[in-house]
C-alpha cells in the first residue's frame, strides 16, 4: 500500500541521512582512538575513507554490523509501524507538533531531506567508484 511504501521511504531516508553524516565525519579524518580489531591489529585510523574502507573491516566486524542492522530492522524499527515514530526521543527536537499543518510540513520536510540524502549517498558512492576516494 501507499502508506507502507511511504513508511519504508521515510526509514530509508533516515538511514541515508545517517550515512551521509558518517561519510562527512570519516572523510574529514575524525576517527576513534584505539583498535577496531585488537586481535588483527587494525586501528580505526587505518581504515580508508569511502567504499574501499568497507573491505578493510575484518569479516567478524562486518558480520556484527549486518547482525545489528538486522536486529534493529526486525525489532526496533518494524516496517509495520507506519507512522514513523519509533520512540526515539531527543528532548523536544524531534517531537511532532500537534497542529495538522505543522505536522504535515514536518513530515514532508523529513521526506524531502531523506530523498536528498539518498541521492547524495548514491552520488557519493558513484563518485568514489569512478574517480576514487
N, C-alpha and C positions, 0 to 999 in steps of 0.2 A: 504494500500500500504506500501511498504518498507519505503518510506520517512516518512510517518506518524508514523509508528512504531518506527523509529529512533528518531523522534522528541519527542515522548512520553517517550522513554528510556532516552533521554537527560534530559527531565524535571524531571523524577523520580530520576535520578542520582543527579541532583542539590538539590532536596528536601532531599535525603538521606545524602548528604554531610552536609547540614544544620542540619539534625537530629543528625548526629554523633558529630558535633560541640556542639550542645546543650547537648548531653549526657556527653561529656568531661567536659563541664562547670558545669553542675549540679552535676556530681559525685565528682567534686573537691570542692563542697560546696560553690561555688560562687553564691550567691543569691542576689536578690534585697532587700533593706531595706523596711520596711513597710508592709502593708497588701495586700494580694491577694484579700480578700473579707472582707472589713471592717464590713459589716452587719453580717457576720457569724463569725467574729473574727479569720479568717485564715490568718496567715502571710506566706510570701514566704518561710521563713526558716522552717516552719512547714511541708512542703511538702517533702515526702521521695524521694530519687533518684530512677530512674528506672520506670518500668511499674507500680509498686504499687502507685507511686505518681500521676499517671493519675486518679486513683479512689478517691484521696483525694481532687481533684479540685472540687469546687462546680458545680452543674448542670448548673447554668446560665453561668458560666465561660466556661464550655465545649461547650455549645451552641454557645457562642460568637466565640470560636476558630473555630468550624465547619462552622459557617456562614461566617467568614472572609476568611477561606480557600476556601470555595465555591465561594465567591465573586471574589477572586483573580483568581481562576481557570476559571471562566466564562468571566471575563472582561480583566484582565491584562495579563494573560498567556494563551491565547487561543490556543488550540491544532491545530487549523487551520493555525497558523503561524509556518510553518515547518522549518524555517531557524534557530530557536533557539535564535534569537536576539530579546529580549523583551524590549529593550530600556533602560535597567538599566545600567548606566554608573558610573564607579568608576575611573574617570580620564583616564589614559592610561593603567590601569591594565587589563581590560577585553575587550579592543578593538581588534577585529580580524585583523590580518595582511592582507594586500592586495595581498601578494605573494601567489600563489596557493599552493606551497609546505608547507609553514609555516601554512597556513590556514588549510590544511588537517591534519598536525601534531597536531595543537592545538585542532581541533575537536576530533581527535582520543584520545588525552590525556584526554580531558574532559570526553569522553565516558568511557574510562578505569578507571578513578578516580571515576566516578559515579557508575560504576559496582562494584568497590571495596567497595565504601561506602554502596551500597545496601546490599552486602554480610556482611559487618561489622555490619550494623544495624540489619540484621536478626540474625547474630551470637550473638550480644549483647542481643537481646530480648530472644533468646533461652537460653543463659547462665543464664539470670536473672530468667527465669521461672523454669529452672532445679535446680539451686543452690541458688537462692535468690539474692537480690541486694548486 
